[in-house]
Amino acid sequence: MALKACKVCNFLTEERKCPMCGSDDLSIKWKGVVIVSDSERSVIAKTMNITKNGKYAISTE
């Protein structure tokens, strides 16, 4: 199954609903991957407003 990116929080998932924020607005069109393992110390996570560890798309369509 293909990964889908949540259009609200950019979290990547195979599910029909985002497990991170609960949105069902998902897209199969996304670019780039950011893997956050320490959201509290990551500058990239802070820039992207990511508060939980996980795999995120850089952008979604």
N, C-alpha and C positions, 0 to 999 in steps of 0.2 A: 504494500500500500504506500502511496506517495505522501510525503510530508506536506502539510498545509500550514500556512502562516496566519496567525490571528491578526486581523486588521486593526484591532484595538491595542494590543500589547506586543505584537510581533513574535509571540511564542510559537515555536514549531511543534506540531503535533500530528498524529495519525488519527486522532479522534474526531468526532463530528462537532464537538463543542470544546472550546479552549479550557483545559484544566486549570490554567493559571488565573484567568479573569472571568470565565464563565460565558464569554461571548460566543455566538454561533456564526459570526461574520468572519469566515475563513477564506483564504485564497490559495489557489495552487500556483499563482504567479507571484514569485518572490525572488529576491536576489541576496546573496551573501549569507554567511552564517557567523554568529558570535556565540561562543560558549562561555557562559559566566559561571565560575566556580566559587567566587567570593564577592558577592554583590555589594557588600559593605565597603570593601577596599578598592574595587575596580573603578578606575576613572571612566572607562568605556561604558560600564553599567550606569554610572551616574549621568553621563552624557545622554544615554538612550532612555533614561528614567526607568531602569530595570531595578527592581527591589528584591527579586528572588532568583536563585541560581537556576540555570537551565540553558536550553539551546534556542536562540532567537534569530530571526531573519533581520538583515540590515534594512531592507525595504520591501514593501508589499505593494501590489497593484490592486 
